Each structure stands twice: as structure tokens, then as C-alpha cells.
Amino acid sequence: MNNLDRRNFLQITGAGLASTSFSQGAHAAQKNDSKSSDQPNVVLIISDDQGFTDYGFMGHPVIQTPHLDRLANQSVVYTRGYVTTALCCPSLSTLLTGLYPHQHKVTGNDPVDIEKRHLWYEAFERCSHLPALLADAGYVSFQSGKYWMGHYSRAGFTDGMTTKGRHGDAGLEIGRSTMQPIYKFIDQAQKDKKPFFVWYAPFMPHLPHTPPQDLEEKYRSAGEKAKYYAMCDWFDQTCGQLLDHLDQRNLSENTIVMYLADNGWPQPYKGSPYELGVRTPIMIRWPKKYDHKMDVENLANSIDIAPTILTACGIQPPAEMPGVNLLDFSSVAARDMIFLENFAHDMADVNDAAKSLRARSCIQGDWKLIVWQENQPELRTSGKAKPVANIELYNLKEDPFEKINLAEKHPDKVDALKKCLDEWWNPMD
């Protein structure tokens, strides 16, 4: 198992998902409910540095994730989900704003000049924020785990654990040390008869890989991967605890639970535009309204999270949010293409995202185009994956781990996709 061939593995987890316990042909049907005007609660679960293959329900032969497997079996699941970029700070900022990084300006984890972080804070503050929009509709909200934006109130959270720091200071205790702050918040919201939004973004399975000893022992035969596998299992256990709390409080029926990862793993793909850096399953469970559906064909994007939540909560998403409602299946199916962007770890200029741009990508059906900047930014990067060529074209169905660059073989396809990519965002304009 340690020497698992990832190309064969994705053929199991991608085209072969119909062979799992979930039916590829299953369709979610919106349920009729006379109390549909009731505001749903929302719990957004975000894992940190988790490969899209690394779940039981995605077919991993070793890692056990029974709680996320159960969530998947109750959810609308997009197995072809993506984050806009493979760095945690801009990725999380996209979830909070519904915008691409070049739009919300937070393109990396740190400024080149660390003393100028306030410039990116100020740019972030000028955006609309999911928690703030929910607050306007009467929601209370709680931030825990990874955040990056200083005080939780900067994004409009009414309560939270992070008040300063880079990753999230006290917020990083969630999951690894305790779940009690979330439980306390949910219970108070119930007492106050307020709909709630929970941001659960624990520092898991991110380094340091320090799982409980029993879990590390469980995966000992995986060798050097044992600790990472155990961390995925440990994260899954915390998700189970959170879901159990909702059950115990009789909140599950009208609570939307959404899940995705902020970016992928392992090295050298973390921080890269390749599939192992940017792909993630995206799940939405709302028992009151939707049945299980496993979608292995249509594309979902992290820009869709905010408008999906807002729409479900009866709030019109701001016009500047480019994403679609993932619970509007006809809109998802009608979208022809998604776009991604890749930046250096360090941000050069808050007013010019292109100065730290490494690559832009688009995916249309089975085709993926990656266009690398000819002049790569001379800034610290977060991964070791390097460009194969200035332009890379892959057929993800036939080559799911991007081993064979088809750009020279299909110049017409490259031209057509690059035209769409440039129309979306061309930093040279």
C-alpha cells in the first residue's frame, strides 16, 4: 500500500466511483417542506492540507474516514471540486468573500515586506464577507481554526477564537486540543434562538503531524506516510464529534453542513496548480431539503461556497460574486469551465496581483490547461513542483495525475482554452 500507484488510484476514485458504496446514478431531489422559510444553520468544515484522494469515500485503500464517509453518503457530493488557488490564506479568503484571489487581493500567505500586512487587511476589509452578510440576516457566527486575517470580526464573525497572529493563534486549539468552544457557541445560539454559522477550519491534517499514539500505531505499516494517514483519521474523528453534537441537539435536519479542503497534499504538489494541489471533494448535507447525490462529472469551485450558503439562507449573493449555487443543479451542469490561479507564497504588491502570479489554469470537461508565467516571480514558493513547460495540456480522464503534456499534440485545443483563460483574466491587459 505504501507504493500505491497514484495514476491507477485515481482511476478508482474518479471514473471508478460507481464501484463504491455510493451510486453514481443517484439523484438528489429537493424535498417539499411547509416550513421552508425557517432559516437553516450552517457548519462549514475545512480540512487543512489534505489530498483529494485521502478519504474512504474517495476510494483510499488505507486511510479510514468513517465519519466523513457517512457525511458523504448523506450529502450532495461533487468529487470534481477545486479551490481557486493552492495556498491556504488566499484559499480561505475566497471562501469568506466568494471572490478569486486576484479580486480580493490576498494572493499569498505573507507579504514580501511583513510589516505591510495591514495593506492586505485593508483590501480584504473592502470586500463583502460571508459572516457579515449572514449577520445582516440575523445570524450569529463563530470562527475557529485557520483564519489569517487577525481579529475574527474583520470578516464579520460575531464571535471567534482568533484575535491576532498569522495562522490563527488561539483558534488553532480547535480540533487538536478541544471542541468545546464550538459546542458552547452552538448551545448559546440555541438558547438565544438565533440561526448560526460555524467556521470549523482546524490545523489538521497539516504539519506538525502529531497524531494520538494509538492512531499512529494503527497506520504503522504505512511507513513514512503513517503520521499523515493518522492525522487524516484524527481529523475525521473530530468531524464525527461535531456531527454528533448536532445530532444530540436535534439540529441536524435543518443544519447545512458543507465540507472541502483548503488545498491539497503531499509535497511537492502542495502549493502547485496540479490536481494534487487544487482538487478537493465538496460536500453539502441538508437533510431537510436534499437527498444524497454523488456527482462525478460536473465541476465545483470554492468560489461557489459563499453564494451557495447565502442563497440557502435566503440572502441574495452580491453581484460581484462569480460563483454558482451548488444546490442549483441545472446551473452547475450549464457551467462550461472553471478557472484557477497559482501564486508565490509571498505577496509582492497589493495593487498588482500579477507580480506574484506563477500560473493560471482552466478546466473544461476532461481537459485542463496550465499557462505558466514566462517570468516566474522571484519570491518564496510553497512547493517544489516546477513547470513542465510554459504551457501544459492534460486529459484528466486518461491522465488523472498529469503525466503526459499534450500541448504540442493539440495546438487547437490549447488556443481555444487559452482564449477563454485570457478572457477571464489576462494580467497582461
Phi, psi and omega in degrees: 000331182297330183258036181304128176283112187292333178294312177295326182296317181291332175297333173285314187277341181262269182297336184268012182298337180297341180276355177279186182286356180254139183275126179296331183271002181294143179238137177276135178243130177290133183272146174277136181208122183294344180257031185296344180283347179298134180286126178283152167280163181223132173236119179253116180257127183230112175277161190239112180066061179233124179296145185293344179273353199261057178215153174299315184289346174264006172094012180294132185281351185238308185295132179253122179227066187297328183284319174290329175298316179295319177300317179298323182288351179247004192241165159281120186239126172254107180285340177258058175267156181218153168260153185294330178205155190263037173235140192293315184298307177295328179296314178293324178295327175296319178297326183279334185249339186074018183241157171291155179304320180292346177269316180275354171083346180273092187261348182217185181274328182219148171289152173303315174262101187300338180287350183255019179303330181301333179295323179282328171302314182296320177296317178298321181295335181282351179273162167284148183231137181307308181299322180293319178295322176293321179300321179298336180262011174098007181276149163257152186218153185226127177260132173216151177085211182297141182207307174079341190261029178074233183289139183301334182291344181299330177262003178093008174296139178277341179207162180176181183252336184263128177239348180195188173091171187274295179284318183159012181032244185300336179299336183286354176289338184295138180084299181291325184242327187198156170242357188301321180302323178291315180301315181298317180297313181299316182295322178293319178300322178294319178297322181276359180056047180245137170292148187229158174232125179245128175257104180250099185232067185293160179281057188213138000274026181308152169303147002285137178279093184233064183287163172303148186301322182295325179286322176298320178295324180302325183253019185306324182293348179279359176065231184293344179271356188303314184293320177295315178302317180295324178295321176298319178296316180297315176302317179301320178299320179293325176297320177299320179297319179293315179296322177297323179296320176298318178298314183296332179265009180057040182252351190295324187300318182244033172245123176280121175249121179243147180222142166196170173260153181283332173188176189267190184198152014259182167293144009269012189276338175303132180086003183251165178276003180283163187308318181290351176262330191239347183272145178205143169292144176239126184238145176223115176249126175213082188304327182295334188242328190226143172271174179294140173213130176251111182254112182255006184244311186285155184264137174237155187220152180294341174293347181276345187296308182300309180296331177294313180296313182300313180298317180298330181270009176080023182245131178288120178297144176304147185298333183285347179285119186275354185283174178246164176281114183290350175264001171258090190295330179291323178292321178297315182293331183282339180289127188270336191204148170239159184235146180224160177217152185230130185235162171293158180301322184257139183268130185270318189210120181295337181262359183214088182299332184295339182292339176241016179283132175258318185199157169238151182220157169216152179231128178226112184061236179270356186263137177230128178248133173240123178245111180274146174296135180297321177253100181291139180298136180274062183230161180298134177249161186260002180215168182256359179291123184251158178301137172284321177202171180299324177234130180235135179231129182228146169262104188291335178290317181273336187220070190294340179250025168053058179265334187239109179283118185258013186301316181289331181282333184231067182297327179294319178295319178301313182298317182295316181290322180294326176299316178295319180298317180291326178292329177289303176202117177242105183294350178277345179289000000 
